[in-house]
């Protein structure tokens, strides 16, 4: 996580908290865990073969453990994932936990502006995504952010629930006049 080494002019922490996302995750994961769990109960506890061609008991337990572990890891990942954005006197820092082990300092910002965008159409959704000629996006929810154009020609969009505040903080640090 980003630590305060200097004065923080802007800080935002965003998480995946959309109810529709959690419903989608649960709807995709729980049926598999439940069906295989029923198979374990039927075959191992009640002694009735599960399915037309039942797996050996050990293999059925291994499949159940694997599917349950995958579901738990995926749910934990979405629960702990967060986008931390900070503007300090030394610039813009972004960390997409747990994918970035340390905060990333975004160097060489040529231009920046708050804007609305279409996450699915422009970048294929939310998260840490590559949008082709649109560059990278770091976002967890919403349809607003700050578009950065870097001096090397790259582009980066930082999703934000407070894009105007982020834009003002960047303007202050980079010494750019904004209305």
N, C-alpha and C positions, 0 to 999 in steps of 0.2 A: 504494500500500500504506500501511497505517496506520504512522505513525512514532511513536516513543516521545518525546512531548513532556513527559510527566509519568510518575510511577510507574504501572506497569501492575499492577493487582490480579488480572486474569484475562485470558488471551489464548488463543485457539484459532484454528487455521487448518485448514479442512477443504477437501478436494478431491474431485472426481469420480473415485474409484478403484475403483468396483464392477466386477468382472469381467463381470457380465452386461450392464452398460451398454456396455462396450467391445465385447463380442461383437455386441450389437445394432447398434451404430454401424457396425462393420466389415461385418456381414452385409448392411446396407442400402446401404453405399457401394461396397464392392469389386466386387460383380457389375456394376454400371453402368460403372465405370472399366474393368474387364476386358473386357466385351463391346464397348465402343466402341474400346478398345485393340486388340482382335482385328480389328475392322473397319479400323482404320488400317493394321495390318500387312497384312491381306488385300488391301485396295484400293490403298494407296499403295506399299507395298514389293513386293508380289507381283503387282500389276497385275490382280487379279481383283475385279470389282465386289462390294461388300458389300451384300447384300440384294436384294430384287426391284426396288426403286426407289432405287438408290444416290445418295447426296449427292455433289455435286462435292467433289473432294479438299480444297479450302480450307475448305469448310463442315464436312466431317468432322473435319478438324484443329481447327477452332474449337470444335466440339461437344466433342471429346475434351479440349481444353485447359480449357474451361469446367467440365465435369464433374469433371475431376481437381483443378482449383483449388477448386471448391466443397467437395469431399471433404477436401482438405488444410486449408482454412480451418475447416471444422466440427470436424475432429479436433484441430486446434490450439486452437480455442476451448475444447473440453472438457478438453484437457490443461492449459491455463493457468488455467482458471476456478478460483476459490477464494473461500471465504467466510471473512473475517477478522473475528473478534469480539473486542473489547477492552472491559474495564471499567477505568476510571481514576477518580481522585478527582473529575473533572469530569463523570462519567457514562458512559453506554454508547455505544460507537462500533462501527459495522458498515460493512464494505465488501465488496461482491460484485464482485470483480475478474473480468472487465474491464468490467462494466456500470456500476459506480460509478467515476468517475475519481478522486474524493476520498472519504474516509471520511464516513459520515453519522452525525451526533450525534443520538441518539434522545432527544428532549426530552419532558417532561410525562408521565412514567410514573406512572400512578395505582396500578396493581396489577401483580403479576407472580408467576408460579408455574411450576415445572418440571412438565412433563406429557408423557404419551405421546400420540401422535396417529397418524392413518392418512393418510400423505402423498397417496396416490392418491385415496382417497375424499373427504378434506376439502379438498384443494387441487389435485387433478389431477396430482400428481407432485412432482418436485423442481425446484429452481431458485429463481428470483425469480418468485413466483406470487401471483395475486389469488384469494382464496377467497370472494368475495362478502361476506356478513355476517360471515364469520370473519376478514376483513381480509387483510393481506399475510402471506406467509411467505418467509423466506430460509432455504433448506436445500439441502444437497448429498447427504445420505445419512441413513439411519437413520429412526427413528420417535420420537425424543425431542427435546425442546426446552424453551424457556422462553416461555410465553405472556405477552405484555405487553398491558395495557389502558391506553390513553393518556387523559389528562384531557379531550382534545377528543372522546372517544368512539371513536377509532380503535383497531384491534387489530393486533398484529404478533406473529408467532411466529418466534423465532430457533431454527433447528435446531441441536442441539449433541450432541456425543458425551459431554459432561460437564455436563449440565443442572443438577445439584445444585451443582456448583462455581460455575457462572455465577449461579445464584440466590443463593448465599451472598455472592458479590462484589457483586451488585446491592444486596442487603440492607445490606451494609456501607456502600456509597457513599450510598445513599438514607436511611440511618439507620432502617431498619425491623428490628424484632426477628423473628428466625426461629428455630424450634426446632433 
